[in-house]
Amino acid sequence: MNDTSRRKFLAVAGAGAAAGAAGIAVPATAAAVTRNANAAAEPVVAYIENPQSGVLSLMLGGREVVVEDHDLVARILNAAGGR
């Protein structure tokens, strides 16, 4: 990644995390989701290279987890907002 892309990625990831923390991504009527015993206990960064694929990469610590979840990708993109 070049510096410009890295900066843009971090800005979007930060905005998405802030929006999620503020409850923008989850409707007030949605049931609370509890973390299971195997949930990550460290910061997680989500990277979506191609929104149409429904695939996102989760980076935590020194590892990467690839997940295909179209609904989660849509919620993250909605929380991040547009230009």
Secondary structure, 3 states (H helix, E strand, C coil): CCHHHHHHHHHHHHHHHHHHHCCCCCCCCCCCCCCCCCCCCCCCEEECCCHHHCEEEEEECCEEEEEECHHHHHHHHHHHCCC
